[in-house]
């Protein structure tokens, strides 16, 4: 007869618990793998949209002005001079784009 070690469960139960724990760990790893694969697939599928969002939100954010910042930084007397430097885009004095039709 063996001496009791303070653990009253038989040896086959402790081996079963270890196998159960191992199965849980493996199942969790499989779930994580599937989530990572799903995220990668969505990222590949939407890569153009993600690149555009990165460009606007990370790269351009410091350079894009709000309308309030634009009006605050540009005094009214400079606006006509700035418009005069713009290339002619075919719009008349009314601001309507003419396509050469009469």
Long-range contacts (C-beta under 8 A, 24 or more apart in sequence): none
